[in-house]
Amino acid sequence: MNHSHHEEAARHHAEAAKHHTEAHKHHEEGNDEAAAHHAHMAHGHQAQAAEHAQEASKKHAEKHSVVAE
């Protein structure tokens, strides 16, 4: 369902933002290991968000007979 892909994309973007905030906090504190961990987690959530957004776009294109590239 198109709607759930939008919700999942939004959820993953929000999670990525939280991890970026944590990465920044740890970086400012000089804790590079924790900063790297949170940056890595943020990257994963961003990738998942992009996948859900792409699926939502495909579903929209199919529904409206638009050719998706």
N, CA, C and O atoms as a Tripos MOL2 file, in Angstrom:
@<TRIPOS>MOLECULE
protein
  276   275    69     0     0
PROTEIN
NO_CHARGES

@<TRIPOS>ATOM
      1 N           0.8430   -1.1910    0.0000 N.3       1 MET1
      2 CA          0.0000    0.0000    0.0000 C.3       1 MET1
      3 C           0.8810    1.2440    0.0000 C.2       1 MET1
      4 O           1.8480    1.3280    0.7560 O.2       1 MET1
      5 N           0.5520    2.1760   -0.8220 N.am      2 ASN2
      6 CA          1.3040    3.4070   -0.9880 C.3       2 ASN2
      7 C           1.4250    4.1760    0.3290 C.2       2 ASN2
      8 O           2.4920    4.6880    0.6680 O.2       2 ASN2
      9 N           0.3240    4.2450    1.0540 N.am      3 HIS3
     10 CA          0.2910    5.0110    2.2890 C.3       3 HIS3
     11 C           1.3220    4.4870    3.2970 C.2       3 HIS3
     12 O           2.0190    5.2740    3.9380 O.2       3 HIS3
     13 N           1.4170    3.1710    3.4370 N.am      4 SER4
     14 CA          2.3570    2.6140    4.4110 C.3       4 SER4
     15 C           3.8090    2.8690    4.0170 C.2       4 SER4
     16 O           4.6630    3.0280    4.8890 O.2       4 SER4
     17 N           4.0980    2.9100    2.7280 N.am      5 HIS5
     18 CA          5.4680    3.2320    2.3080 C.3       5 HIS5
     19 C           5.8140    4.6660    2.6980 C.2       5 HIS5
     20 O           6.9410    4.9400    3.1110 O.2       5 HIS5
     21 N           4.8590    5.5790    2.5720 N.am      6 HIS6
     22 CA          5.1110    6.9590    2.9980 C.3       6 HIS6
     23 C           5.3490    7.0120    4.5050 C.2       6 HIS6
     24 O           6.2520    7.7080    4.9680 O.2       6 HIS6
     25 N           4.5460    6.2820    5.2660 N.am      7 GLU7
     26 CA          4.7180    6.2680    6.7200 C.3       7 GLU7
     27 C           6.0700    5.6880    7.1110 C.2       7 GLU7
     28 O           6.7530    6.2190    7.9860 O.2       7 GLU7
     29 N           6.4470    4.5990    6.4610 N.am      8 GLU8
     30 CA          7.7350    3.9730    6.7710 C.3       8 GLU8
     31 C           8.8930    4.8890    6.3780 C.2       8 GLU8
     32 O           9.8810    4.9800    7.1070 O.2       8 GLU8
     33 N           8.7850    5.5610    5.2490 N.am      9 ALA9
     34 CA          9.8380    6.5040    4.8490 C.3       9 ALA9
     35 C           9.9660    7.6070    5.8890 C.2       9 ALA9
     36 O          11.0760    7.9590    6.2900 O.2       9 ALA9
     37 N           8.8420    8.1510    6.3260 N.am     10 ALA10
     38 CA          8.8600    9.2150    7.3310 C.3      10 ALA10
     39 C           9.4590    8.7230    8.6440 C.2      10 ALA10
     40 O          10.2350    9.4350    9.2810 O.2      10 ALA10
     41 N           9.1020    7.5120    9.0470 N.am     11 ARG11
     42 CA          9.6250    6.9540   10.2970 C.3      11 ARG11
     43 C          11.1360    6.7870   10.2210 C.2      11 ARG11
     44 O          11.8490    7.1080   11.1720 O.2      11 ARG11
     45 N          11.6250    6.2850    9.0920 N.am     12 HIS12
     46 CA         13.0740    6.0910    8.9580 C.3      12 HIS12
     47 C          13.8120    7.4290    8.8790 C.2      12 HIS12
     48 O          14.9220    7.5540    9.3970 O.2      12 HIS12
     49 N          13.2070    8.4250    8.2370 N.am     13 HIS13
     50 CA         13.8350    9.7590    8.2300 C.3      13 HIS13
     51 C          13.9300   10.3070    9.6530 C.2      13 HIS13
     52 O          14.9470   10.8900   10.0310 O.2      13 HIS13
     53 N          12.8720   10.1220   10.4390 N.am     14 ALA14
     54 CA         12.8860   10.6000   11.8210 C.3      14 ALA14
     55 C          13.9560    9.8750   12.6410 C.2      14 ALA14
     56 O          14.6640   10.5000   13.4300 O.2      14 ALA14
     57 N          14.0700    8.5690   12.4560 N.am     15 GLU15
     58 CA         15.0980    7.8070   13.1710 C.3      15 GLU15
     59 C          16.4970    8.2630   12.7440 C.2      15 GLU15
     60 O          17.3950    8.3830   13.5780 O.2      15 GLU15
     61 N          16.6780    8.5140   11.4520 N.am     16 ALA16
     62 CA         17.9780    8.9920   10.9730 C.3      16 ALA16
     63 C          18.3170   10.3250   11.6250 C.2      16 ALA16
     64 O          19.4580   10.5490   12.0290 O.2      16 ALA16
     65 N          17.3370   11.2060   11.7280 N.am     17 ALA17
     66 CA         17.5780   12.5080   12.3540 C.3      17 ALA17
     67 C          17.9980   12.3520   13.8090 C.2      17 ALA17
     68 O          18.8980   13.0530   14.2720 O.2      17 ALA17
     69 N          17.3550   11.4420   14.5310 N.am     18 LYS18
     70 CA         17.7320   11.1990   15.9290 C.3      18 LYS18
     71 C          19.1770   10.7190   16.0280 C.2      18 LYS18
     72 O          19.9310   11.1680   16.8910 O.2      18 LYS18
     73 N          19.5530    9.8070   15.1420 N.am     19 HIS19
     74 CA         20.9210    9.2920   15.1790 C.3      19 HIS19
     75 C          21.9390   10.3600   14.7840 C.2      19 HIS19
     76 O          23.0400   10.3960   15.3340 O.2      19 HIS19
     77 N          21.5840   11.2280   13.8390 N.am     20 HIS20
     78 CA         22.4880   12.3260   13.4810 C.3      20 HIS20
     79 C          22.6810   13.2610   14.6730 C.2      20 HIS20
     80 O          23.7920   13.7290   14.9230 O.2      20 HIS20
     81 N          21.6090   13.5320   15.4030 N.am     21 THR21
     82 CA         21.6960   14.3880   16.5920 C.3      21 THR21
     83 C          22.6080   13.7530   17.6340 C.2      21 THR21
     84 O          23.4440   14.4290   18.2330 O.2      21 THR21
     85 N          22.4430   12.4580   17.8450 N.am     22 GLU22
     86 CA         23.3000   11.7430   18.7910 C.3      22 GLU22
     87 C          24.7540   11.7350   18.3170 C.2      22 GLU22
     88 O          25.6740   11.9130   19.1140 O.2      22 GLU22
     89 N          24.9520   11.5290   17.0150 N.am     23 ALA23
     90 CA         26.3200   11.5420   16.4770 C.3      23 ALA23
     91 C          26.9790   12.8940   16.7170 C.2      23 ALA23
     92 O          28.1490   12.9650   17.0940 O.2      23 ALA23
     93 N          26.2330   13.9500   16.4980 N.am     24 HIS24
     94 CA         26.7670   15.3020   16.7200 C.3      24 HIS24
     95 C          27.1380   15.4940   18.1910 C.2      24 HIS24
     96 O          28.2070   16.0160   18.5090 O.2      24 HIS24
     97 N          26.2450   15.0680   19.0800 N.am     25 LYS25
     98 CA         26.4940   15.2000   20.5160 C.3      25 LYS25
     99 C          27.7700   14.4650   20.9090 C.2      25 LYS25
    100 O          28.6190   15.0180   21.6090 O.2      25 LYS25
    101 N          27.9040   13.2360   20.4650 N.am     26 HIS26
    102 CA         29.0850   12.4480   20.8170 C.3      26 HIS26
    103 C          30.3570   13.0270   20.1870 C.2      26 HIS26
    104 O          31.4250   13.0020   20.7980 O.2      26 HIS26
    105 N          30.2330   13.5390   18.9820 N.am     27 HIS27
    106 CA         31.3880   14.1620   18.3290 C.3      27 HIS27
    107 C          31.8650   15.3710   19.1430 C.2      27 HIS27
    108 O          33.0620   15.5470   19.3690 O.2      27 HIS27
    109 N          30.9140   16.1950   19.5770 N.am     28 GLU28
    110 CA         31.2620   17.3810   20.3720 C.3      28 GLU28
    111 C          31.9260   16.9830   21.6960 C.2      28 GLU28
    112 O          32.7710   17.7100   22.2180 O.2      28 GLU28
    113 N          31.5350   15.8300   22.2270 N.am     29 GLU29
    114 CA         32.1130   15.3390   23.4800 C.3      29 GLU29
    115 C          33.4470   14.6340   23.2690 C.2      29 GLU29
    116 O          34.1220   14.2710   24.2330 O.2      29 GLU29
    117 N          33.8270   14.4410   22.0010 N.am     30 GLY30
    118 CA         35.0950   13.7750   21.6970 C.3      30 GLY30
    119 C          34.9990   12.2650   21.6920 C.2      30 GLY30
    120 O          36.0230   11.5820   21.6690 O.2      30 GLY30
    121 N          33.7870   11.7300   21.7130 N.am     31 ASN31
    122 CA         33.5890   10.2820   21.7090 C.3      31 ASN31
    123 C          33.3710    9.8360   20.2610 C.2      31 ASN31
    124 O          32.2430    9.6500   19.8050 O.2      31 ASN31
    125 N          34.4860    9.6740   19.5640 N.am     32 ASP32
    126 CA         34.4150    9.3620   18.1370 C.3      32 ASP32
    127 C          33.7990    7.9980   17.8480 C.2      32 ASP32
    128 O          33.1340    7.8250   16.8260 O.2      32 ASP32
    129 N          34.0110    7.0350   18.7310 N.am     33 GLU33
    130 CA         33.4420    5.7020   18.5100 C.3      33 GLU33
    131 C          31.9140    5.7440   18.5420 C.2      33 GLU33
    132 O          31.2580    5.1750   17.6690 O.2      33 GLU33
    133 N          31.3540    6.4110   19.5340 N.am     34 ALA34
    134 CA         29.8930    6.5260   19.6250 C.3      34 ALA34
    135 C          29.3530    7.3810   18.4800 C.2      34 ALA34
    136 O          28.2870    7.0940   17.9360 O.2      34 ALA34
    137 N          30.0870    8.4260   18.1190 N.am     35 ALA35
    138 CA         29.6600    9.2810   17.0090 C.3      35 ALA35
    139 C          29.6040    8.4780   15.7150 C.2      35 ALA35
    140 O          28.6520    8.6010   14.9440 O.2      35 ALA35
    141 N          30.6160    7.6640   15.4810 N.am     36 ALA36
    142 CA         30.6470    6.8360   14.2710 C.3      36 ALA36
    143 C          29.5100    5.8280   14.2690 C.2      36 ALA36
    144 O          28.8930    5.5830   13.2320 O.2      36 ALA36
    145 N          29.2330    5.2450   15.4270 N.am     37 HIS37
    146 CA         28.1300    4.2860   15.5290 C.3      37 HIS37
    147 C          26.8090    4.9410   15.1320 C.2      37 HIS37
    148 O          26.0580    4.3980   14.3220 O.2      37 HIS37
    149 N          26.5350    6.0980   15.7000 N.am     38 HIS38
    150 CA         25.2650    6.7730   15.4010 C.3      38 HIS38
    151 C          25.2200    7.2660   13.9590 C.2      38 HIS38
    152 O          24.1580    7.2520   13.3370 O.2      38 HIS38
    153 N          26.3440    7.6960   13.4260 N.am     39 ALA39
    154 CA         26.3820    8.1040   12.0180 C.3      39 ALA39
    155 C          26.0770    6.9120   11.1150 C.2      39 ALA39
    156 O          25.3620    7.0440   10.1220 O.2      39 ALA39
    157 N          26.6170    5.7590   11.4620 N.am     40 HIS40
    158 CA         26.3590    4.5400   10.6900 C.3      40 HIS40
    159 C          24.8820    4.1540   10.7720 C.2      40 HIS40
    160 O          24.2820    3.7840    9.7630 O.2      40 HIS40
    161 N          24.3010    4.2370   11.9510 N.am     41 MET41
    162 CA         22.8760    3.9280   12.1190 C.3      41 MET41
    163 C          22.0250    4.9120   11.3130 C.2      41 MET41
    164 O          21.0410    4.5160   10.6900 O.2      41 MET41
    165 N          22.3960    6.1740   11.3230 N.am     42 ALA42
    166 CA         21.6580    7.1780   10.5580 C.3      42 ALA42
    167 C          21.6950    6.8450    9.0710 C.2      42 ALA42
    168 O          20.6850    6.9530    8.3760 O.2      42 ALA42
    169 N          22.8620    6.4430    8.5940 N.am     43 HIS43
    170 CA         22.9980    6.0940    7.1830 C.3      43 HIS43
    171 C          22.0640    4.9390    6.8150 C.2      43 HIS43
    172 O          21.4240    4.9670    5.7640 O.2      43 HIS43
    173 N          21.9860    3.9370    7.6720 N.am     44 GLY44
    174 CA         21.1000    2.7970    7.4230 C.3      44 GLY44
    175 C          19.6380    3.2190    7.3500 C.2      44 GLY44
    176 O          18.8980    2.7670    6.4760 O.2      44 GLY44
    177 N          19.2270    4.0820    8.2670 N.am     45 HIS45
    178 CA         17.8430    4.5600    8.2470 C.3      45 HIS45
    179 C          17.5750    5.4080    7.0020 C.2      45 HIS45
    180 O          16.4890    5.3440    6.4250 O.2      45 HIS45
    181 N          18.5550    6.1910    6.5950 N.am     46 GLN46
    182 CA         18.3740    6.9900    5.3740 C.3      46 GLN46
    183 C          18.1990    6.0930    4.1590 C.2      46 GLN46
    184 O          17.3800    6.3770    3.2850 O.2      46 GLN46
    185 N          18.9630    5.0170    4.1030 N.am     47 ALA47
    186 CA         18.8510    4.0810    2.9780 C.3      47 ALA47
    187 C          17.4740    3.4220    2.9670 C.2      47 ALA47
    188 O          16.8580    3.2810    1.9110 O.2      47 ALA47
    189 N          16.9940    3.0200    4.1390 N.am     48 GLN48
    190 CA         15.6690    2.4050    4.2130 C.3      48 GLN48
    191 C          14.5800    3.4060    3.8530 C.2      48 GLN48
    192 O          13.6010    3.0480    3.1980 O.2      48 GLN48
    193 N          14.7380    4.6390    4.2710 N.am     49 ALA49
    194 CA         13.7620    5.6780    3.9270 C.3      49 ALA49
    195 C          13.7030    5.8700    2.4140 C.2      49 ALA49
    196 O          12.6240    6.0100    1.8380 O.2      49 ALA49
    197 N          14.8690    5.8760    1.7810 N.am     50 ALA50
    198 CA         14.9160    6.0460    0.3220 C.3      50 ALA50
    199 C          14.2250    4.8930   -0.3870 C.2      50 ALA50
    200 O          13.5260    5.0980   -1.3800 O.2      50 ALA50
    201 N          14.4200    3.6710    0.1250 N.am     51 GLU51
    202 CA         13.7690    2.5110   -0.4840 C.3      51 GLU51
    203 C          12.2460    2.6090   -0.3840 C.2      51 GLU51
    204 O          11.5360    2.3280   -1.3490 O.2      51 GLU51
    205 N          11.7530    3.0080    0.7820 N.am     52 HIS52
    206 CA         10.3080    3.1460    0.9510 C.3      52 HIS52
    207 C           9.7480    4.2850    0.0840 C.2      52 HIS52
    208 O           8.6630    4.1660   -0.4840 O.2      52 HIS52
    209 N          10.4850    5.3610   -0.0070 N.am     53 ALA53
    210 CA         10.0430    6.4680   -0.8480 C.3      53 ALA53
    211 C           9.9770    6.0460   -2.3130 C.2      53 ALA53
    212 O           9.0550    6.4240   -3.0350 O.2      53 ALA53
    213 N          10.9590    5.2630   -2.7430 N.am     54 GLN54
    214 CA         10.9610    4.7730   -4.1230 C.3      54 GLN54
    215 C           9.7730    3.8530   -4.3610 C.2      54 GLN54
    216 O           9.1220    3.9460   -5.4010 O.2      54 GLN54
    217 N           9.4800    2.9650   -3.4150 N.am     55 GLU55
    218 CA          8.3250    2.0740   -3.5560 C.3      55 GLU55
    219 C           7.0260    2.8610   -3.6030 C.2      55 GLU55
    220 O           6.1290    2.5310   -4.3790 O.2      55 GLU55
    221 N           6.9160    3.8950   -2.7820 N.am     56 ALA56
    222 CA          5.7180    4.7370   -2.8010 C.3      56 ALA56
    223 C           5.5650    5.4100   -4.1650 C.2      56 ALA56
    224 O           4.4570    5.5120   -4.6920 O.2      56 ALA56
    225 N           6.6700    5.8640   -4.7230 N.am     57 SER57
    226 CA          6.6350    6.5020   -6.0440 C.3      57 SER57
    227 C           6.2260    5.5120   -7.1230 C.2      57 SER57
    228 O           5.4490    5.8450   -8.0180 O.2      57 SER57
    229 N           6.7520    4.2920   -7.0360 N.am     58 LYS58
    230 CA          6.3890    3.2660   -8.0170 C.3      58 LYS58
    231 C           4.9040    2.9540   -7.9520 C.2      58 LYS58
    232 O           4.2400    2.8390   -8.9820 O.2      58 LYS58
    233 N           4.3780    2.8160   -6.7200 N.am     59 LYS59
    234 CA          2.9490    2.5140   -6.5520 C.3      59 LYS59
    235 C           2.0960    3.6450   -7.1100 C.2      59 LYS59
    236 O           1.0690    3.4020   -7.7440 O.2      59 LYS59
    237 N           2.5220    4.8680   -6.8750 N.am     60 HIS60
    238 CA          1.7920    6.0290   -7.3950 C.3      60 HIS60
    239 C           1.8080    6.0150   -8.9230 C.2      60 HIS60
    240 O           0.7850    6.2570   -9.5640 O.2      60 HIS60
    241 N           2.9700    5.7310   -9.4950 N.am     61 ALA61
    242 CA          3.1030    5.6970  -10.9500 C.3      61 ALA61
    243 C           2.2270    4.6040  -11.5490 C.2      61 ALA61
    244 O           1.5640    4.8190  -12.5640 O.2      61 ALA61
    245 N           2.2250    3.4270  -10.9170 N.am     62 GLU62
    246 CA          1.3990    2.3270  -11.4050 C.3      62 GLU62
    247 C          -0.0870    2.6740  -11.3310 C.2      62 GLU62
    248 O          -0.8460    2.3900  -12.2580 O.2      62 GLU62
    249 N          -0.4850    3.2780  -10.2420 N.am     63 LYS63
    250 CA         -1.8940    3.6400  -10.0320 C.3      63 LYS63
    251 C          -2.3670    4.6430  -11.0790 C.2      63 LYS63
    252 O          -3.5130    4.5990  -11.5250 O.2      63 LYS63
    253 N          -1.4810    5.5350  -11.4580 N.am     64 HIS64
    254 CA         -1.8640    6.6000  -12.3930 C.3      64 HIS64
    255 C          -1.3120    6.3850  -13.7920 C.2      64 HIS64
    256 O          -1.2930    7.3080  -14.6060 O.2      64 HIS64
    257 N          -0.8630    5.1720  -14.0700 N.am     65 SER65
    258 CA         -0.3610    4.7900  -15.3890 C.3      65 SER65
    259 C           0.7500    5.6990  -15.8800 C.2      65 SER65
    260 O           0.7730    6.1030  -17.0420 O.2      65 SER65
    261 N           1.6560    6.0110  -14.9940 N.am     66 VAL66
    262 CA          2.8170    6.8240  -15.3270 C.3      66 VAL66
    263 C           4.0150    5.8880  -15.3750 C.2      66 VAL66
    264 O           4.1580    5.0160  -14.5180 O.2      66 VAL66
    265 N           4.8610    6.0640  -16.3570 N.am     67 VAL67
    266 CA          6.0500    5.2330  -16.4920 C.3      67 VAL67
    267 C           7.1130    5.7500  -15.5220 C.2      67 VAL67
    268 O           7.5600    6.8930  -15.6220 O.2      67 VAL67
    269 N           7.5080    4.8890  -14.5850 N.am     68 ALA68
    270 CA          8.5460    5.2490  -13.6150 C.3      68 ALA68
    271 C           9.8980    4.7980  -14.1290 C.2      68 ALA68
    272 O          10.0250    3.7100  -14.6900 O.2      68 ALA68
    273 N          10.9010    5.6260  -13.9380 N.am     69 GLU69
    274 CA         12.2720    5.2730  -14.3770 C.3      69 GLU69
    275 C          13.1680    5.1420  -13.1930 C.2      69 GLU69
    276 O          14.3540    4.8520  -13.3460 O.2      69 GLU69
@<TRIPOS>BOND
     1     1     2 1
     2     2     3 1
     3     3     4 2
     4     3     5 am
     5     5     6 1
     6     6     7 1
     7     7     8 2
     8     7     9 am
     9     9    10 1
    10    10    11 1
    11    11    12 2
    12    11    13 am
    13    13    14 1
    14    14    15 1
    15    15    16 2
    16    15    17 am
    17    17    18 1
    18    18    19 1
    19    19    20 2
    20    19    21 am
    21    21    22 1
    22    22    23 1
    23    23    24 2
    24    23    25 am
    25    25    26 1
    26    26    27 1
    27    27    28 2
    28    27    29 am
    29    29    30 1
    30    30    31 1
    31    31    32 2
    32    31    33 am
    33    33    34 1
    34    34    35 1
    35    35    36 2
    36    35    37 am
    37    37    38 1
    38    38    39 1
    39    39    40 2
    40    39    41 am
    41    41    42 1
    42    42    43 1
    43    43    44 2
    44    43    45 am
    45    45    46 1
    46    46    47 1
    47    47    48 2
    48    47    49 am
    49    49    50 1
    50    50    51 1
    51    51    52 2
    52    51    53 am
    53    53    54 1
    54    54    55 1
    55    55    56 2
    56    55    57 am
    57    57    58 1
    58    58    59 1
    59    59    60 2
    60    59    61 am
    61    61    62 1
    62    62    63 1
    63    63    64 2
    64    63    65 am
    65    65    66 1
    66    66    67 1
    67    67    68 2
    68    67    69 am
    69    69    70 1
    70    70    71 1
    71    71    72 2
    72    71    73 am
    73    73    74 1
    74    74    75 1
    75    75    76 2
    76    75    77 am
    77    77    78 1
    78    78    79 1
    79    79    80 2
    80    79    81 am
    81    81    82 1
    82    82    83 1
    83    83    84 2
    84    83    85 am
    85    85    86 1
    86    86    87 1
    87    87    88 2
    88    87    89 am
    89    89    90 1
    90    90    91 1
    91    91    92 2
    92    91    93 am
    93    93    94 1
    94    94    95 1
    95    95    96 2
    96    95    97 am
    97    97    98 1
    98    98    99 1
    99    99   100 2
   100    99   101 am
   101   101   102 1
   102   102   103 1
   103   103   104 2
   104   103   105 am
   105   105   106 1
   106   106   107 1
   107   107   108 2
   108   107   109 am
   109   109   110 1
   110   110   111 1
   111   111   112 2
   112   111   113 am
   113   113   114 1
   114   114   115 1
   115   115   116 2
   116   115   117 am
   117   117   118 1
   118   118   119 1
   119   119   120 2
   120   119   121 am
   121   121   122 1
   122   122   123 1
   123   123   124 2
   124   123   125 am
   125   125   126 1
   126   126   127 1
   127   127   128 2
   128   127   129 am
   129   129   130 1
   130   130   131 1
   131   131   132 2
   132   131   133 am
   133   133   134 1
   134   134   135 1
   135   135   136 2
   136   135   137 am
   137   137   138 1
   138   138   139 1
   139   139   140 2
   140   139   141 am
   141   141   142 1
   142   142   143 1
   143   143   144 2
   144   143   145 am
   145   145   146 1
   146   146   147 1
   147   147   148 2
   148   147   149 am
   149   149   150 1
   150   150   151 1
   151   151   152 2
   152   151   153 am
   153   153   154 1
   154   154   155 1
   155   155   156 2
   156   155   157 am
   157   157   158 1
   158   158   159 1
   159   159   160 2
   160   159   161 am
   161   161   162 1
   162   162   163 1
   163   163   164 2
   164   163   165 am
   165   165   166 1
   166   166   167 1
   167   167   168 2
   168   167   169 am
   169   169   170 1
   170   170   171 1
   171   171   172 2
   172   171   173 am
   173   173   174 1
   174   174   175 1
   175   175   176 2
   176   175   177 am
   177   177   178 1
   178   178   179 1
   179   179   180 2
   180   179   181 am
   181   181   182 1
   182   182   183 1
   183   183   184 2
   184   183   185 am
   185   185   186 1
   186   186   187 1
   187   187   188 2
   188   187   189 am
   189   189   190 1
   190   190   191 1
   191   191   192 2
   192   191   193 am
   193   193   194 1
   194   194   195 1
   195   195   196 2
   196   195   197 am
   197   197   198 1
   198   198   199 1
   199   199   200 2
   200   199   201 am
   201   201   202 1
   202   202   203 1
   203   203   204 2
   204   203   205 am
   205   205   206 1
   206   206   207 1
   207   207   208 2
   208   207   209 am
   209   209   210 1
   210   210   211 1
   211   211   212 2
   212   211   213 am
   213   213   214 1
   214   214   215 1
   215   215   216 2
   216   215   217 am
   217   217   218 1
   218   218   219 1
   219   219   220 2
   220   219   221 am
   221   221   222 1
   222   222   223 1
   223   223   224 2
   224   223   225 am
   225   225   226 1
   226   226   227 1
   227   227   228 2
   228   227   229 am
   229   229   230 1
   230   230   231 1
   231   231   232 2
   232   231   233 am
   233   233   234 1
   234   234   235 1
   235   235   236 2
   236   235   237 am
   237   237   238 1
   238   238   239 1
   239   239   240 2
   240   239   241 am
   241   241   242 1
   242   242   243 1
   243   243   244 2
   244   243   245 am
   245   245   246 1
   246   246   247 1
   247   247   248 2
   248   247   249 am
   249   249   250 1
   250   250   251 1
   251   251   252 2
   252   251   253 am
   253   253   254 1
   254   254   255 1
   255   255   256 2
   256   255   257 am
   257   257   258 1
   258   258   259 1
   259   259   260 2
   260   259   261 am
   261   261   262 1
   262   262   263 1
   263   263   264 2
   264   263   265 am
   265   265   266 1
   266   266   267 1
   267   267   268 2
   268   267   269 am
   269   269   270 1
   270   270   271 1
   271   271   272 2
   272   271   273 am
   273   273   274 1
   274   274   275 1
   275   275   276 2
@<TRIPOS>SUBSTRUCTURE
     1 MET1         2 RESIDUE 1 A MET
     2 ASN2         6 RESIDUE 1 A ASN
     3 HIS3        10 RESIDUE 1 A HIS
     4 SER4        14 RESIDUE 1 A SER
     5 HIS5        18 RESIDUE 1 A HIS
     6 HIS6        22 RESIDUE 1 A HIS
     7 GLU7        26 RESIDUE 1 A GLU
     8 GLU8        30 RESIDUE 1 A GLU
     9 ALA9        34 RESIDUE 1 A ALA
    10 ALA10       38 RESIDUE 1 A ALA
    11 ARG11       42 RESIDUE 1 A ARG
    12 HIS12       46 RESIDUE 1 A HIS
    13 HIS13       50 RESIDUE 1 A HIS
    14 ALA14       54 RESIDUE 1 A ALA
    15 GLU15       58 RESIDUE 1 A GLU
    16 ALA16       62 RESIDUE 1 A ALA
    17 ALA17       66 RESIDUE 1 A ALA
    18 LYS18       70 RESIDUE 1 A LYS
    19 HIS19       74 RESIDUE 1 A HIS
    20 HIS20       78 RESIDUE 1 A HIS
    21 THR21       82 RESIDUE 1 A THR
    22 GLU22       86 RESIDUE 1 A GLU
    23 ALA23       90 RESIDUE 1 A ALA
    24 HIS24       94 RESIDUE 1 A HIS
    25 LYS25       98 RESIDUE 1 A LYS
    26 HIS26      102 RESIDUE 1 A HIS
    27 HIS27      106 RESIDUE 1 A HIS
    28 GLU28      110 RESIDUE 1 A GLU
    29 GLU29      114 RESIDUE 1 A GLU
    30 GLY30      118 RESIDUE 1 A GLY
    31 ASN31      122 RESIDUE 1 A ASN
    32 ASP32      126 RESIDUE 1 A ASP
    33 GLU33      130 RESIDUE 1 A GLU
    34 ALA34      134 RESIDUE 1 A ALA
    35 ALA35      138 RESIDUE 1 A ALA
    36 ALA36      142 RESIDUE 1 A ALA
    37 HIS37      146 RESIDUE 1 A HIS
    38 HIS38      150 RESIDUE 1 A HIS
    39 ALA39      154 RESIDUE 1 A ALA
    40 HIS40      158 RESIDUE 1 A HIS
    41 MET41      162 RESIDUE 1 A MET
    42 ALA42      166 RESIDUE 1 A ALA
    43 HIS43      170 RESIDUE 1 A HIS
    44 GLY44      174 RESIDUE 1 A GLY
    45 HIS45      178 RESIDUE 1 A HIS
    46 GLN46      182 RESIDUE 1 A GLN
    47 ALA47      186 RESIDUE 1 A ALA
    48 GLN48      190 RESIDUE 1 A GLN
    49 ALA49      194 RESIDUE 1 A ALA
    50 ALA50      198 RESIDUE 1 A ALA
    51 GLU51      202 RESIDUE 1 A GLU
    52 HIS52      206 RESIDUE 1 A HIS
    53 ALA53      210 RESIDUE 1 A ALA
    54 GLN54      214 RESIDUE 1 A GLN
    55 GLU55      218 RESIDUE 1 A GLU
    56 ALA56      222 RESIDUE 1 A ALA
    57 SER57      226 RESIDUE 1 A SER
    58 LYS58      230 RESIDUE 1 A LYS
    59 LYS59      234 RESIDUE 1 A LYS
    60 HIS60      238 RESIDUE 1 A HIS
    61 ALA61      242 RESIDUE 1 A ALA
    62 GLU62      246 RESIDUE 1 A GLU
    63 LYS63      250 RESIDUE 1 A LYS
    64 HIS64      254 RESIDUE 1 A HIS
    65 SER65      258 RESIDUE 1 A SER
    66 VAL66      262 RESIDUE 1 A VAL
    67 VAL67      266 RESIDUE 1 A VAL
    68 ALA68      270 RESIDUE 1 A ALA
    69 GLU69      274 RESIDUE 1 A GLU
